[in-house]
Amino acid sequence: MAKKTLAVTLIKSTIGQKPKNRATVRSLGLRRMHQTVQHEDTPAVRGMLHKVRHLVKVEEDK
């Protein structure tokens, strides 16, 4: 069975955000605006995405 992946794109800048949110975005591997990274769909990743949901766009891949 193939693992589901998530495409995560940074759509809003981290300038002016709390340091904890900046660290979460950084730990997701996002450095620049409109950069997209792929992550496995795990509870840990989902939790991080929930914390910064106002800064990122998430799309589900198969």
Beta strands, then each sheet from edge to edge (+ up, - down):
strand 1: 5-10
strand 2: 36-40
strand 3: 56-61
sheet 1: 2+ 1- 3+
end
